[in-house]
C-alpha cells in the first residue's frame, strides 16, 4: 500500500526548509515561498514532485498576488533547468 507523511501549515523547519520525511505539505502562499526559497538555496528543490496551487485567483490580488506569481515563476524556471 501507499503510505505518506502529511503536515499542515507548519511543514517547514525554523530555518525555512522542509521537515525530513514530509511527503505532503499544505501551507499558505507566504510559507510556500519561504520553503521554496530555502529549498532552492539548499539545492533540494529539484526533489519536488508536484505542486498544487489552490489560490490561483489571487494572481491579480494587489496584496498577495505578486507572491504567488513569484512562486509560479520560480517553479517554472526550476522545471526548465
C-alpha positions in Angstrom: 0.0 0.0 0.0 0.9 3.7 -0.2 1.8 5.5 3.0 2.8 9.1 3.3 3.5 11.7 6.0 1.4 14.9 5.9 1.9 18.1 7.8 -0.4 21.0 7.6 0.7 24.7 7.9 3.8 24.2 9.9 5.6 22.0 7.3 8.9 23.9 7.5 11.7 24.0 10.0 12.7 27.1 11.8 15.3 27.7 9.0 12.6 27.5 6.4 13.3 24.1 4.8 11.0 21.1 4.8 11.0 18.7 7.8 12.8 15.5 6.8 10.3 12.8 5.8 7.5 15.1 4.9 5.7 13.8 1.8 2.9 16.4 1.5 2.9 20.0 2.8 -0.2 22.2 2.9 0.5 25.8 3.7 -0.1 29.5 2.9 1.4 31.2 -0.1 3.9 33.0 2.1 5.1 29.8 3.8 5.4 28.1 0.4 7.5 31.0 -0.9 9.8 30.7 2.2 10.1 27.0 1.9 10.8 27.1 -1.9 13.5 29.8 -1.4 15.2 27.6 1.2 14.9 24.5 -0.9 16.5 26.4 -3.8 19.3 27.6 -1.6 19.9 24.1 -0.3 19.8 22.6 -3.8 16.9 20.3 -3.0 14.1 22.0 -4.9 14.6 19.5 -7.7 13.1 16.9 -5.3 9.7 18.5 -5.6 7.3 16.1 -7.4 4.1 18.0 -7.6 2.9 21.5 -6.6 -0.8 22.2 -6.4 -2.0 25.8 -6.3 -5.5 26.2 -4.9 -5.5 30.0 -4.8 -4.8 30.9 -8.4 -7.5 33.6 -8.3 -5.0 35.6 -6.1 -2.7 36.2 -9.0 -4.4 39.5 -9.7 -4.7 40.4 -6.0 -2.9 43.6 -5.1 -1.6 42.5 -1.8 -0.7 38.8 -2.2 -0.8 38.2 -5.9 2.9 39.1 -6.5 4.0 36.4 -4.1 2.0 33.7 -5.9 3.5 35.0 -9.2 7.0 34.7 -7.8 6.4 31.1 -6.7 5.0 30.1 -10.0 7.9 31.8 -11.9 10.5 30.0 -9.7 8.8 26.7 -10.2 8.7 27.3 -14.0 12.4 28.2 -14.1 13.2 25.1 -12.0 11.3 23.0 -14.4 13.3 24.3 -17.3 16.6 23.8 -15.6 
